Amino acid sequence: MSLAALVLVLAACVAIIVLGGRFVLSPRRATLDYGVASDDLRALTEIKGVRDIVSGVVLLAVWASAGRNALGWAVLAAALTPLSDAVIVRGHGGKLATALGVHGLTAVALVAAGLVLVLA
């Protein structure tokens, strides 16, 4: 039974990655398939907000259930988010200072903290 649950969760992980890729590669179609119009700014910001909240909750769940070392690995993986945010900001004409000062520094802080937790 636990093997079936693991396979199901791993399949869901792959599906989430594929769906996320669709939002990057074909945003209009992906938002329509999601169920909202691609120009509905409020819906898109709510989607992002909920995912940010869930990202924090997942990290807390990893820490609570598996300890500091697992949290460190999860934080290292999570550092991809602000790194990607920095690339997105620059790719859409945003300020370099914002890309580096907000998103870049966040990524660096997460990598540093994650490494400390993994190596401690």
DAVEN-V647292 format. One record per residue. N is the residue number from 1. SS is DSSP state (helix for helix, strand for strand, loop for the rest). PHI is phi in whole degrees, 0 to 359 (* if undefined). PSI is psi in whole degrees, 0 to 359 (* if undefined). Layout:
n=N ss=SS phi=PHI psi=PSI
n=N ss=SS phi=PHI psi=PSI
This chain:
n=1 ss=loop phi=* psi=318
n=2 ss=helix phi=291 psi=330
n=3 ss=helix phi=295 psi=318
n=4 ss=helix phi=297 psi=318
n=5 ss=helix phi=295 psi=318
n=6 ss=helix phi=297 psi=314
n=7 ss=helix phi=299 psi=317
n=8 ss=helix phi=298 psi=315
n=9 ss=helix phi=294 psi=318
n=10 ss=helix phi=297 psi=320
n=11 ss=helix phi=297 psi=320
n=12 ss=helix phi=296 psi=321
n=13 ss=helix phi=300 psi=314
n=14 ss=helix phi=297 psi=318
n=15 ss=helix phi=297 psi=318
n=16 ss=helix phi=297 psi=319
n=17 ss=helix phi=297 psi=316
n=18 ss=helix phi=297 psi=315
n=19 ss=helix phi=298 psi=318
n=20 ss=helix phi=299 psi=319
n=21 ss=helix phi=299 psi=323
n=22 ss=helix phi=298 psi=321
n=23 ss=helix phi=295 psi=328
n=24 ss=helix phi=282 psi=316
n=25 ss=helix phi=275 psi=329
n=26 ss=loop phi=218 psi=68
n=27 ss=helix phi=299 psi=319
n=28 ss=helix phi=298 psi=309
n=29 ss=helix phi=297 psi=317
n=30 ss=helix phi=296 psi=318
n=31 ss=helix phi=292 psi=322
n=32 ss=helix phi=296 psi=317
n=33 ss=helix phi=295 psi=329
n=34 ss=helix phi=293 psi=327
n=35 ss=loop phi=122 psi=7
n=36 ss=loop phi=231 psi=159
n=37 ss=loop phi=288 psi=144
n=38 ss=loop phi=293 psi=344
n=39 ss=loop phi=259 psi=10
n=40 ss=loop phi=274 psi=88
n=41 ss=helix phi=301 psi=319
n=42 ss=helix phi=298 psi=316
n=43 ss=helix phi=297 psi=317
n=44 ss=helix phi=293 psi=321
n=45 ss=helix phi=289 psi=327
n=46 ss=helix phi=293 psi=320
n=47 ss=helix phi=301 psi=311
n=48 ss=helix phi=297 psi=317
n=49 ss=helix phi=299 psi=314
n=50 ss=helix phi=297 psi=319
n=51 ss=helix phi=293 psi=324
n=52 ss=helix phi=297 psi=315
n=53 ss=helix phi=299 psi=313
n=54 ss=helix phi=296 psi=322
n=55 ss=helix phi=301 psi=317
n=56 ss=helix phi=294 psi=318
n=57 ss=helix phi=296 psi=319
n=58 ss=helix phi=298 psi=317
n=59 ss=helix phi=298 psi=319
n=60 ss=helix phi=296 psi=322
n=61 ss=helix phi=294 psi=320
n=62 ss=helix phi=299 psi=314
n=63 ss=helix phi=298 psi=313
n=64 ss=helix phi=295 psi=324
n=65 ss=helix phi=265 psi=333
n=66 ss=helix phi=232 psi=354
n=67 ss=helix phi=91 psi=184
n=68 ss=helix phi=297 psi=318
n=69 ss=helix phi=298 psi=312
n=70 ss=helix phi=296 psi=322
n=71 ss=helix phi=299 psi=318
n=72 ss=helix phi=302 psi=314
n=73 ss=helix phi=296 psi=319
n=74 ss=helix phi=295 psi=321
n=75 ss=helix phi=293 psi=321
n=76 ss=helix phi=301 psi=316
n=77 ss=helix phi=294 psi=320
n=78 ss=helix phi=293 psi=339
n=79 ss=helix phi=297 psi=342
n=80 ss=helix phi=297 psi=332
n=81 ss=helix phi=295 psi=303
n=82 ss=helix phi=293 psi=331
n=83 ss=helix phi=298 psi=314
n=84 ss=helix phi=296 psi=322
n=85 ss=helix phi=300 psi=319
n=86 ss=helix phi=298 psi=317
n=87 ss=helix phi=295 psi=318
n=88 ss=helix phi=296 psi=315
n=89 ss=helix phi=303 psi=311
n=90 ss=helix phi=293 psi=321
n=91 ss=helix phi=292 psi=343
n=92 ss=loop phi=246 psi=26
n=93 ss=loop phi=81 psi=10
n=94 ss=loop phi=289 psi=164
n=95 ss=loop phi=290 psi=139
n=96 ss=helix phi=300 psi=321
n=97 ss=helix phi=300 psi=321
n=98 ss=helix phi=289 psi=315
n=99 ss=helix phi=302 psi=314
n=100 ss=helix phi=276 psi=317
n=101 ss=helix phi=288 psi=329
n=102 ss=helix phi=260 psi=297
n=103 ss=helix phi=283 psi=317
n=104 ss=helix phi=297 psi=314
n=105 ss=helix phi=295 psi=324
n=106 ss=helix phi=298 psi=315
n=107 ss=helix phi=299 psi=315
n=108 ss=helix phi=298 psi=317
n=109 ss=helix phi=297 psi=318
n=110 ss=helix phi=295 psi=317
n=111 ss=helix phi=298 psi=314
n=112 ss=helix phi=299 psi=311
n=113 ss=helix phi=295 psi=319
n=114 ss=helix phi=299 psi=317
n=115 ss=helix phi=296 psi=320
n=116 ss=helix phi=299 psi=315
n=117 ss=helix phi=293 psi=322
n=118 ss=helix phi=288 psi=321
n=119 ss=helix phi=270 psi=349
n=120 ss=loop phi=282 psi=*
